[in-house]
Amino acid sequence: MAKARQKISENLEDYLETILELEKANKVARSKDIAAKMGVMRGSVTGALKSLAEKNLINYEPYSYITLTAEGKELAYEIAR
């Protein structure tokens, strides 16, 4: 049975997709890599990461690597299609 897709903004969808791409390339994502890839300030990335972590879509601790949760990975693949 498929889970109901969480409602998140297009902006947060972009972050999930970027994290997925970075995970594929590097196994983990870092906020500075996300900022560089998306062309945004690191402060913007922090706010988005906190929001995604609250929704249980990523594993995030400040100054640490970022990885997708199982639910986050599922949603990121769905968005990427």
C-alpha positions in Angstrom: 0.0 0.0 0.0 1.5 3.4 -1.0 1.8 6.1 1.6 0.0 9.3 1.1 2.4 11.8 -0.4 3.3 14.6 2.0 2.3 18.0 0.9 5.5 20.1 0.6 6.3 23.2 -1.4 8.0 23.2 -4.8 11.0 24.8 -3.1 11.3 21.9 -0.6 10.8 19.5 -3.5 13.8 21.1 -5.2 15.9 20.6 -2.0 14.9 16.9 -1.8 15.8 16.4 -5.4 19.2 18.1 -4.9 19.9 16.0 -1.8 19.1 12.9 -3.8 21.5 13.8 -6.6 24.2 14.6 -4.1 23.6 11.3 -2.2 23.9 9.4 -5.5 27.2 11.2 -6.3 28.8 11.4 -2.8 26.8 9.1 -0.5 25.9 12.1 1.6 25.0 15.8 1.1 26.5 18.8 2.9 24.7 22.1 3.2 27.5 24.0 1.4 27.2 21.5 -1.5 23.4 22.0 -1.6 23.8 25.8 -1.6 26.4 25.7 -4.4 24.3 23.3 -6.6 21.1 25.3 -6.1 22.7 28.7 -6.3 21.3 29.9 -2.9 22.8 31.2 0.3 23.7 28.7 3.0 21.3 30.4 5.4 18.4 29.6 3.0 19.5 26.0 3.0 19.5 25.7 6.8 15.9 26.8 7.0 14.8 24.3 4.3 16.8 21.5 6.0 15.1 22.2 9.3 11.7 22.1 7.7 12.5 18.8 5.9 13.9 17.3 9.1 10.7 18.2 11.0 8.7 16.3 8.3 11.0 13.3 8.8 12.2 13.4 5.2 15.9 13.9 6.0 18.4 13.1 8.8 19.9 16.5 9.7 22.1 17.8 12.5 23.8 21.2 12.1 27.4 20.9 10.9 26.9 17.3 9.9 26.1 15.3 6.8 22.6 15.2 5.4 20.9 12.0 4.3 17.4 11.2 3.1 15.2 9.0 5.3 13.4 6.1 3.7 10.3 8.2 3.3 12.4 11.2 2.0 14.1 9.0 -0.6 10.8 7.6 -1.8 9.4 11.1 -2.2 12.5 12.4 -3.9 12.4 9.6 -6.5 8.7 10.4 -7.0 9.5 14.1 -7.6 12.5 13.3 -9.9 10.2 11.2 -12.2 
